[in-house]
Amino acid sequence: MNTILLIAHDPLARALREGALHVFPEAADQIVAVDVSPQAAPDDTLTAARAALDRLPADGGVLILTDLFGATPCNVAQRLADGQRTRVLAGVSLPTLLRAVSYRHEPLEVMLEKAISGGMQGIMQVGVTAPQNQTLRTATHDQERDHHQQ
């Protein structure tokens, strides 16, 4: 079974973990959070993240979810990832995490793809009317709709 390592700016990693455990309490051993404080040196964050990674079971892959591409949490995650047993996804949200947890029994690549689609599908404009009166919009890709634009 795959596991999840959350590395994000304090207190986001811990908050996301708690949100996931609200829905999937049985996944407590499979989700570890590392919050990065503003004062933390990158090397100290790397040490904490490596220790968290070592606490996860070694029998499956690890999806490392981080909040912001190019920031310290993501840079640390990239240093931990090997592209085989560990993969990194930046831009984590609760929908992303919940989808990843839902597919933790699948191969790591499938889990990664499902997490990405969960994040994308979790972003939507919500109308001011009651949910039953809102129309469901089918997902389209910009490339399909505006194929002439790059």
Helices and strands as residue ranges (DSSP letters): E 3-9, H 12-23, G 25-30, E 31-36, H 42-55, E 62-66, H 72-80, E 86-90, H 94-102, H 108-121, G 131-133, H 142-145
